[in-house]
Amino acid sequence: MATPTISLDRPDPYQPPQSHLQLQSDAPISWVRLPDGRQLWVLTRHEDVRTMLGDKRFSSDRRDPRHPSHTPYMGPDHRPQLIEMDPPDHTELRRSVVGEFTVARLAAWRPRIQEIVDEAIDALLAGPREVDLVEALSLPVPSKVISELLGVPYVDHDFFQENSADFSRADTTQEEKAAAVGNLKTYINGLVDEKAKSPGDDLLSRQLAAGGDPEAVRGLGFLLLIAGHETTANMISLSVATLLDKREHLAALRDNPSITLGAVEELLRYFTIAEIGAGRLALEDVEIAGTLIRAGEGVIGLTNTANRDASVFPAPDEIDFTRMARNHLAFGFGPHQCLGQNLARLELEIVLATLLRRVPSLRLAVPFEEIPFKVQGPNYGVHELKVAW
Ligand code: HEM
């Protein structure tokens, strides 16, 4: 049989890419060809993806060109970030920072995040009655929150937004990505040097004060800026677009704001935006559900189809805010499970609750089908979301 090819095309914006769904139904563990010609294993079922992501014999170190997430534009002197490390280095660095992102620790940030969201909505209400929500709310809120958490002055915010957009957009060349990465790294390096001289009350200063190697702190700062920005923005935009399109869900949320957390969790499951995020390289021969994956072969766990696995999530294509499916894989699984997930949940909860309360007449300014969706990865989302009120 010919090796199947997978693409990210999706005829229905509410469904994962067609080729991913096809594999899940026809051949849930498959050796496939990516559009760029590389061949690797693709896992599509919830149990198999979880098993793979929880097994340390599958490596996150992307320096090997056989790794599915190998990123040549990072440059030869690139030092692996947390997300690209294997144990024991990963375990040690993660342990040093995980305390910053616990639910209890983030609770102290709730009033400040609420203020940031209110300020963005004040500005939105003061302007014309039709805006691009991505620009007005979805990008600035996570960007400002992560800037403050790290101790980055907000005056540099436009610089971050532009460079992280260039880094994550599918239509930028390898050279443009390299330039954006270089700009962000240079900025963070300078910032960490400044914090070493005059520490503040922020994450980077605390990492340095706890004896963190400045090089590792620079890497962590860079990763947190990148990882927490566009992902959360995409989830905000997709969630709002869905609520404005499927008005019955909007009504349910308005009638009963106490289900907001359940709504956030369900929308995370439903869209699973990091669609090709969970790439690994097998370090040893490993068997998954009877299939032998050999050392040196790449594997992608498709969390988007895993989160539509009917054996785990009954009626998986239905949006159900009362499902409370915390076992979804939208934040990955295992040692690399998203460090910022509690922050992302908090931001999404505050944004949705505040927007619905303060802008009750909010509506889509274009038909849902005409929204420009980000279909070519690495994260699903929308380029622009025109809304009016
Ligand atoms: C809705 C928003 C978000 C989504 C869907 C998301 C998704 C993910 C996923 C799937 C992974 C695992 C990648 C892998 O297994 O290789 C991950 C890791 C990570 N995320 Fe997020 N993320 C989000 C928001 C954030 C935020 C707000 C931050 C930080 C402030 C953040 C920081 C990180 C970091 C540092 C890692 C690497 C953890 C490690 O390697 O130990 N993320 N994220």
Boltz pocket constraint, residues with backbone or C-beta under 6 A from the ligand:
constraints:
  - pocket:
      binder: B
      contacts: [[A, 60], [A, 82], [A, 83], [A, 84], [A, 94], [A, 146], [A, 223], [A, 224], [A, 227], [A, 228], [A, 229], [A, 231], [A, 232], [A, 235], [A, 273], [A, 274], [A, 277], [A, 278], [A, 279], [A, 329], [A, 330], [A, 331], [A, 332], [A, 333], [A, 335], [A, 336], [A, 337], [A, 338], [A, 339], [A, 340], [A, 341], [A, 343], [A, 344]]
      max_distance: 6.0
